[in-house]
Amino acid sequence: MTDTPSFISGDKIVIVEPHMRIFNGIPFRGGVQGSFTKQGQGMKQFPGQLELFACKEKINFSKPYNGTIFRFPLRTQAQAKVSELSKSAYPVEKVIAVSFSYIVLAISLSRHTDIDHNFSALGP
């Protein structure tokens, strides 16, 4: 699904990147982690990575974020061709279709599941 999962929580950012491609050749084996609020932690040099977390809400990256946001960018066809993790691309349409089928399955299961709230049937 993705080659570069990442998350922010508090003042930390973690980016898993086994291919070492997104940091302009800077050799961060496996990815990076650090504080985005503290000078000298190195995250200030990658502002584009932080901006990706602010797509749904305005986030002030000069202070810790009160919560956790996970990011799973979908693997494109071009990325799948060179990926060392998987050769499968995940276009948005595929993810929506899979998600929809899980929703349909959940609804179907809930309609066919008879839950007995009378626990006296379980005992003497």
Secondary structure as the mmCIF struct_conf table of DSSP 4:
data_model
#
loop_
_struct_conf.conf_type_id
_struct_conf.id
_struct_conf.beg_label_comp_id
_struct_conf.beg_label_asym_id
_struct_conf.beg_label_seq_id
_struct_conf.end_label_comp_id
_struct_conf.end_label_asym_id
_struct_conf.end_label_seq_id
BEND BEND1 ASP A 3 ASP A 3
STRN STRN1 SER A 6 GLY A 10
TURN_TY1_P TURN_TY1_P1 ASP A 11 ASP A 11
STRN STRN2 LYS A 12 GLU A 17
TURN_TY1_P TURN_TY1_P2 PRO A 18 HIS A 19
TURN_TY1_P TURN_TY1_P3 ILE A 22 GLY A 25
TURN_TY1_P TURN_TY1_P4 ARG A 29 ARG A 29
STRN STRN3 GLY A 30 SER A 35
BEND BEND2 PHE A 36 LYS A 38
TURN_TY1_P TURN_TY1_P5 GLN A 39 GLY A 40
BEND BEND3 GLN A 41 GLY A 42
HELX_RH_3T_P HELX_RH_3T_P1 MET A 43 GLN A 45
HELX_RH_AL_P HELX_RH_AL_P1 PRO A 47 GLU A 51
HELX_RH_3T_P HELX_RH_3T_P2 LEU A 52 ALA A 54
BEND BEND4 CYS A 55 GLU A 57
TURN_TY1_P TURN_TY1_P6 PHE A 61 SER A 62
BEND BEND5 LYS A 63 LYS A 63
STRN STRN4 TYR A 65 ARG A 71
HELX_LH_PP_P HELX_LH_PP_P1 PRO A 73 THR A 76
HELX_RH_AL_P HELX_RH_AL_P2 GLN A 77 VAL A 82
BEND BEND6 GLU A 84 LEU A 85
BEND BEND7 LYS A 87 LYS A 87
HELX_RH_AL_P HELX_RH_AL_P3 VAL A 92 ARG A 111
BEND BEND8 HIS A 112 HIS A 112
HELX_RH_3T_P HELX_RH_3T_P3 PHE A 119 LEU A 122
#
